Amino acid sequence: MTVFVHAVGRPEVPPLRLPDRFRTEVAYFMALPGEGQPHLPPGEYRVDLGDARRWLEEGEVSVVSPLDSAARAQIELREEHEQFLEWLVAHGVEHVRLQAATEP
């Protein structure tokens, strides 16, 4: 199975097709909700473009353990992570929705 990444509110941006496992990995890249920002529906995420550019340049992303906020790890970007970040930057996208797609 695969997942399509759609730019929310941007129908002119073609969706990006990624492996289904990206559904769990998108959490590495999502921006934390800030004050005054509405909660997003399930399957929607915000990604800061400045962060996306930095991660592409550095080739890795820093993640925080959900069990211990002091525990951090650096995760090297895989090909599909780079594709996602490049797609965001190329189209200026900061709000995405993931949609499952079944293979014919």
PyMOL CGO cylinders between C-alpha atoms (Angstrom):
from pymol import cmd
from pymol.cgo import CYLINDER

trace = [
    CYLINDER, 0.00, 0.00, 0.00, 0.97, 3.59, -0.46, 0.3, 1, 1, 1, 1, 1, 1,
    CYLINDER, 0.97, 3.59, -0.46, -0.07, 6.92, 0.96, 0.3, 1, 1, 1, 1, 1, 1,
    CYLINDER, -0.07, 6.92, 0.96, -0.70, 10.18, -0.89, 0.3, 1, 1, 1, 1, 1, 1,
    CYLINDER, -0.70, 10.18, -0.89, 0.39, 13.47, 0.66, 0.3, 1, 1, 1, 1, 1, 1,
    CYLINDER, 0.39, 13.47, 0.66, -1.92, 16.34, -0.34, 0.3, 1, 1, 1, 1, 1, 1,
    CYLINDER, -1.92, 16.34, -0.34, -1.33, 20.05, 0.13, 0.3, 1, 1, 1, 1, 1, 1,
    CYLINDER, -1.33, 20.05, 0.13, -4.38, 21.23, 2.08, 0.3, 1, 1, 1, 1, 1, 1,
    CYLINDER, -4.38, 21.23, 2.08, -6.13, 24.12, 0.35, 0.3, 1, 1, 1, 1, 1, 1,
    CYLINDER, -6.13, 24.12, 0.35, -3.75, 23.91, -2.62, 0.3, 1, 1, 1, 1, 1, 1,
    CYLINDER, -3.75, 23.91, -2.62, -5.45, 21.86, -5.35, 0.3, 1, 1, 1, 1, 1, 1,
    CYLINDER, -5.45, 21.86, -5.35, -2.87, 23.02, -7.93, 0.3, 1, 1, 1, 1, 1, 1,
    CYLINDER, -2.87, 23.02, -7.93, -0.10, 21.11, -6.10, 0.3, 1, 1, 1, 1, 1, 1,
    CYLINDER, -0.10, 21.11, -6.10, 0.15, 17.50, -7.31, 0.3, 1, 1, 1, 1, 1, 1,
    CYLINDER, 0.15, 17.50, -7.31, -0.06, 14.92, -4.52, 0.3, 1, 1, 1, 1, 1, 1,
    CYLINDER, -0.06, 14.92, -4.52, 3.08, 13.09, -3.50, 0.3, 1, 1, 1, 1, 1, 1,
    CYLINDER, 3.08, 13.09, -3.50, 3.02, 9.29, -3.41, 0.3, 1, 1, 1, 1, 1, 1,
    CYLINDER, 3.02, 9.29, -3.41, 5.05, 7.66, -0.62, 0.3, 1, 1, 1, 1, 1, 1,
    CYLINDER, 5.05, 7.66, -0.62, 5.29, 4.22, 1.02, 0.3, 1, 1, 1, 1, 1, 1,
    CYLINDER, 5.29, 4.22, 1.02, 2.58, 3.45, 3.60, 0.3, 1, 1, 1, 1, 1, 1,
    CYLINDER, 2.58, 3.45, 3.60, 5.13, 3.46, 6.45, 0.3, 1, 1, 1, 1, 1, 1,
    CYLINDER, 5.13, 3.46, 6.45, 5.39, 7.24, 6.00, 0.3, 1, 1, 1, 1, 1, 1,
    CYLINDER, 5.39, 7.24, 6.00, 2.05, 7.44, 7.79, 0.3, 1, 1, 1, 1, 1, 1,
    CYLINDER, 2.05, 7.44, 7.79, 3.88, 6.86, 11.10, 0.3, 1, 1, 1, 1, 1, 1,
    CYLINDER, 3.88, 6.86, 11.10, 7.07, 8.70, 10.11, 0.3, 1, 1, 1, 1, 1, 1,
    CYLINDER, 7.07, 8.70, 10.11, 5.34, 11.99, 9.29, 0.3, 1, 1, 1, 1, 1, 1,
    CYLINDER, 5.34, 11.99, 9.29, 5.35, 12.65, 13.05, 0.3, 1, 1, 1, 1, 1, 1,
    CYLINDER, 5.35, 12.65, 13.05, 9.12, 13.29, 12.80, 0.3, 1, 1, 1, 1, 1, 1,
    CYLINDER, 9.12, 13.29, 12.80, 8.39, 16.41, 10.78, 0.3, 1, 1, 1, 1, 1, 1,
    CYLINDER, 8.39, 16.41, 10.78, 5.17, 17.84, 12.21, 0.3, 1, 1, 1, 1, 1, 1,
    CYLINDER, 5.17, 17.84, 12.21, 5.17, 21.20, 13.92, 0.3, 1, 1, 1, 1, 1, 1,
    CYLINDER, 5.17, 21.20, 13.92, 3.83, 21.29, 17.44, 0.3, 1, 1, 1, 1, 1, 1,
    CYLINDER, 3.83, 21.29, 17.44, 0.51, 23.11, 17.80, 0.3, 1, 1, 1, 1, 1, 1,
    CYLINDER, 0.51, 23.11, 17.80, 0.99, 26.67, 18.96, 0.3, 1, 1, 1, 1, 1, 1,
    CYLINDER, 0.99, 26.67, 18.96, -1.24, 28.98, 20.91, 0.3, 1, 1, 1, 1, 1, 1,
    CYLINDER, -1.24, 28.98, 20.91, -4.28, 30.08, 18.97, 0.3, 1, 1, 1, 1, 1, 1,
    CYLINDER, -4.28, 30.08, 18.97, -3.85, 27.42, 16.29, 0.3, 1, 1, 1, 1, 1, 1,
    CYLINDER, -3.85, 27.42, 16.29, -6.81, 25.13, 15.82, 0.3, 1, 1, 1, 1, 1, 1,
    CYLINDER, -6.81, 25.13, 15.82, -6.35, 21.41, 16.28, 0.3, 1, 1, 1, 1, 1, 1,
    CYLINDER, -6.35, 21.41, 16.28, -6.06, 19.63, 12.97, 0.3, 1, 1, 1, 1, 1, 1,
    CYLINDER, -6.06, 19.63, 12.97, -8.32, 16.76, 11.95, 0.3, 1, 1, 1, 1, 1, 1,
    CYLINDER, -8.32, 16.76, 11.95, -6.86, 13.24, 12.02, 0.3, 1, 1, 1, 1, 1, 1,
    CYLINDER, -6.86, 13.24, 12.02, -4.44, 12.69, 9.15, 0.3, 1, 1, 1, 1, 1, 1,
    CYLINDER, -4.44, 12.69, 9.15, -3.51, 16.39, 8.80, 0.3, 1, 1, 1, 1, 1, 1,
    CYLINDER, -3.51, 16.39, 8.80, -0.18, 17.89, 9.82, 0.3, 1, 1, 1, 1, 1, 1,
    CYLINDER, -0.18, 17.89, 9.82, 1.65, 21.20, 9.76, 0.3, 1, 1, 1, 1, 1, 1,
    CYLINDER, 1.65, 21.20, 9.76, 5.33, 21.36, 8.85, 0.3, 1, 1, 1, 1, 1, 1,
    CYLINDER, 5.33, 21.36, 8.85, 7.40, 24.52, 9.22, 0.3, 1, 1, 1, 1, 1, 1,
    CYLINDER, 7.40, 24.52, 9.22, 9.11, 25.37, 5.91, 0.3, 1, 1, 1, 1, 1, 1,
    CYLINDER, 9.11, 25.37, 5.91, 12.18, 26.72, 7.69, 0.3, 1, 1, 1, 1, 1, 1,
    CYLINDER, 12.18, 26.72, 7.69, 12.58, 23.41, 9.49, 0.3, 1, 1, 1, 1, 1, 1,
    CYLINDER, 12.58, 23.41, 9.49, 12.06, 21.50, 6.23, 0.3, 1, 1, 1, 1, 1, 1,
    CYLINDER, 12.06, 21.50, 6.23, 14.85, 23.47, 4.56, 0.3, 1, 1, 1, 1, 1, 1,
    CYLINDER, 14.85, 23.47, 4.56, 17.18, 22.94, 7.54, 0.3, 1, 1, 1, 1, 1, 1,
    CYLINDER, 17.18, 22.94, 7.54, 16.52, 19.18, 7.67, 0.3, 1, 1, 1, 1, 1, 1,
    CYLINDER, 16.52, 19.18, 7.67, 17.26, 18.88, 3.95, 0.3, 1, 1, 1, 1, 1, 1,
    CYLINDER, 17.26, 18.88, 3.95, 20.51, 20.78, 4.38, 0.3, 1, 1, 1, 1, 1, 1,
    CYLINDER, 20.51, 20.78, 4.38, 21.59, 18.76, 7.44, 0.3, 1, 1, 1, 1, 1, 1,
    CYLINDER, 21.59, 18.76, 7.44, 20.37, 15.40, 6.10, 0.3, 1, 1, 1, 1, 1, 1,
    CYLINDER, 20.37, 15.40, 6.10, 18.83, 14.47, 9.43, 0.3, 1, 1, 1, 1, 1, 1,
    CYLINDER, 18.83, 14.47, 9.43, 16.02, 15.32, 11.81, 0.3, 1, 1, 1, 1, 1, 1,
    CYLINDER, 16.02, 15.32, 11.81, 16.09, 15.47, 15.61, 0.3, 1, 1, 1, 1, 1, 1,
    CYLINDER, 16.09, 15.47, 15.61, 13.30, 13.58, 17.37, 0.3, 1, 1, 1, 1, 1, 1,
    CYLINDER, 13.30, 13.58, 17.37, 12.22, 13.66, 21.01, 0.3, 1, 1, 1, 1, 1, 1,
    CYLINDER, 12.22, 13.66, 21.01, 11.12, 10.58, 22.88, 0.3, 1, 1, 1, 1, 1, 1,
    CYLINDER, 11.12, 10.58, 22.88, 7.41, 10.66, 23.77, 0.3, 1, 1, 1, 1, 1, 1,
    CYLINDER, 7.41, 10.66, 23.77, 8.34, 8.98, 27.08, 0.3, 1, 1, 1, 1, 1, 1,
    CYLINDER, 8.34, 8.98, 27.08, 11.19, 11.30, 28.09, 0.3, 1, 1, 1, 1, 1, 1,
    CYLINDER, 11.19, 11.30, 28.09, 11.43, 14.81, 26.66, 0.3, 1, 1, 1, 1, 1, 1,
    CYLINDER, 11.43, 14.81, 26.66, 15.12, 14.96, 27.61, 0.3, 1, 1, 1, 1, 1, 1,
    CYLINDER, 15.12, 14.96, 27.61, 15.88, 11.98, 25.35, 0.3, 1, 1, 1, 1, 1, 1,
    CYLINDER, 15.88, 11.98, 25.35, 16.67, 13.08, 21.80, 0.3, 1, 1, 1, 1, 1, 1,
    CYLINDER, 16.67, 13.08, 21.80, 17.93, 11.20, 18.78, 0.3, 1, 1, 1, 1, 1, 1,
    CYLINDER, 17.93, 11.20, 18.78, 19.13, 12.17, 15.33, 0.3, 1, 1, 1, 1, 1, 1,
    CYLINDER, 19.13, 12.17, 15.33, 17.50, 10.24, 12.48, 0.3, 1, 1, 1, 1, 1, 1,
    CYLINDER, 17.50, 10.24, 12.48, 19.20, 10.24, 9.11, 0.3, 1, 1, 1, 1, 1, 1,
    CYLINDER, 19.20, 10.24, 9.11, 16.83, 11.13, 6.28, 0.3, 1, 1, 1, 1, 1, 1,
    CYLINDER, 16.83, 11.13, 6.28, 15.87, 8.31, 3.97, 0.3, 1, 1, 1, 1, 1, 1,
    CYLINDER, 15.87, 8.31, 3.97, 15.01, 8.81, 0.30, 0.3, 1, 1, 1, 1, 1, 1,
    CYLINDER, 15.01, 8.81, 0.30, 11.27, 9.17, 0.93, 0.3, 1, 1, 1, 1, 1, 1,
    CYLINDER, 11.27, 9.17, 0.93, 11.90, 11.69, 3.73, 0.3, 1, 1, 1, 1, 1, 1,
    CYLINDER, 11.90, 11.69, 3.73, 13.95, 13.78, 1.32, 0.3, 1, 1, 1, 1, 1, 1,
    CYLINDER, 13.95, 13.78, 1.32, 11.25, 13.48, -1.35, 0.3, 1, 1, 1, 1, 1, 1,
    CYLINDER, 11.25, 13.48, -1.35, 8.65, 14.73, 1.16, 0.3, 1, 1, 1, 1, 1, 1,
    CYLINDER, 8.65, 14.73, 1.16, 10.78, 17.67, 2.31, 0.3, 1, 1, 1, 1, 1, 1,
    CYLINDER, 10.78, 17.67, 2.31, 11.76, 18.62, -1.24, 0.3, 1, 1, 1, 1, 1, 1,
    CYLINDER, 11.76, 18.62, -1.24, 8.07, 18.52, -2.27, 0.3, 1, 1, 1, 1, 1, 1,
    CYLINDER, 8.07, 18.52, -2.27, 7.16, 20.80, 0.66, 0.3, 1, 1, 1, 1, 1, 1,
    CYLINDER, 7.16, 20.80, 0.66, 9.89, 23.31, -0.14, 0.3, 1, 1, 1, 1, 1, 1,
    CYLINDER, 9.89, 23.31, -0.14, 9.33, 23.27, -3.92, 0.3, 1, 1, 1, 1, 1, 1,
    CYLINDER, 9.33, 23.27, -3.92, 5.63, 24.04, -3.51, 0.3, 1, 1, 1, 1, 1, 1,
    CYLINDER, 5.63, 24.04, -3.51, 5.76, 26.17, -0.35, 0.3, 1, 1, 1, 1, 1, 1,
    CYLINDER, 5.76, 26.17, -0.35, 3.48, 23.74, 1.51, 0.3, 1, 1, 1, 1, 1, 1,
    CYLINDER, 3.48, 23.74, 1.51, 3.09, 23.82, 5.30, 0.3, 1, 1, 1, 1, 1, 1,
    CYLINDER, 3.09, 23.82, 5.30, -0.25, 22.02, 5.79, 0.3, 1, 1, 1, 1, 1, 1,
    CYLINDER, -0.25, 22.02, 5.79, -0.66, 18.45, 4.53, 0.3, 1, 1, 1, 1, 1, 1,
    CYLINDER, -0.66, 18.45, 4.53, -3.20, 15.64, 4.62, 0.3, 1, 1, 1, 1, 1, 1,
    CYLINDER, -3.20, 15.64, 4.62, -2.30, 11.96, 4.25, 0.3, 1, 1, 1, 1, 1, 1,
    CYLINDER, -2.30, 11.96, 4.25, -4.67, 9.69, 2.36, 0.3, 1, 1, 1, 1, 1, 1,
    CYLINDER, -4.67, 9.69, 2.36, -4.29, 5.94, 1.96, 0.3, 1, 1, 1, 1, 1, 1,
    CYLINDER, -4.29, 5.94, 1.96, -4.26, 4.51, -1.53, 0.3, 1, 1, 1, 1, 1, 1,
    CYLINDER, -4.26, 4.51, -1.53, -4.58, 0.85, -2.36, 0.3, 1, 1, 1, 1, 1, 1,
    CYLINDER, -4.58, 0.85, -2.36, -2.60, -0.67, -5.18, 0.3, 1, 1, 1, 1, 1, 1,
    CYLINDER, -2.60, -0.67, -5.18, -4.72, -2.01, -8.05, 0.3, 1, 1, 1, 1, 1, 1,
]
cmd.load_cgo(trace, "trace")
